Amino acid sequence: MLHVSVISPEAKLFEGDAPSVTAPAFDGELGILVGHAPMVTVLGTGTLRVGGGPSFTVEGGFLQVVDNQVRVVTEKAAAVK
């Protein structure tokens, strides 16, 4: 499992485990699975989906993957209902 953190300037929106994450990178959609290589990317605008969990609309920020930990720090986010 991936350990996922989603943080905005207002609050920590999500912290937990998930099998996958799909994020809107600045140049297209990015999928993250267990065992993904370490990376950092700039986020664009779109829907961040935490596999088996919530989804968020995000605008800007960055995503980091290291040792099956995914950290999303976004400038603006809202939960998708």
N, C-alpha and C positions, 0 to 999 in steps of 0.2 A: 504494500500500500504506500501511497504518497502521503506525506504530512503537509497539509495545505493551510496557509495563512493568507487572508485577504484583509488588507488594511487601507483605510482612507484617512484623510486628515481629521475626520469627525470621530471615527471609532474603528475598532477591530470588528469587521463584519462577519468573519468566519474563521474558525480554527478547528481543524479536525482531519481525519483520514479519508482518502478517496482513492479509487482505482485509477482515475484519470483526471486531467484538466484540459479544457480547450479554451484558448485565449485569443483575443484579437490583437495580434502583433501589428506594428506599424506598416508592415508590407504584406499582410495576409493572415489567415487563421493558423494557429499553432496548436498542435496536439502534444501532450506530455503523458507518458506512461511510466510505470516503474522501471528503473534502470536507465532513464534518459541521461545523456551526457550533460555535464555541468554547462550552464549557459546563463547569459543575461540578455534580455531583449527589451526594447522600448515598446510600450503598448500603444495601440491606436484607440479607436472608438468602436465599440461593439459589445457583444455578449460574452461574458466569462462564464463558462459552465464547469462546475465541479461535479465530476461523475458521481452519480448516486446521491447528490446533495443539491444545494441551491444554485441559482444562476443570478448573475449581477450584470447590469449595464455599466460599463466602465468607460472613462474618457481619460486617456493619457496615463503616464506613470511607467513602471517597469515591472518585469517578472524575472525572478532568479530561480534557477534549479541547481541544487547541490545535494548530493547524497540522499535522493528521494524526498527532499524537502523543497516545496514550491512556495515561494514568498511573492505575493502580488502586492505592490504598493501603488495605489492609484490616486490620481488627483481628484477624481469624482466618481462615486459609485452609488448605485441604488439597486435594491433587491428586485428581481423580476418575479411578478406574482402569477 
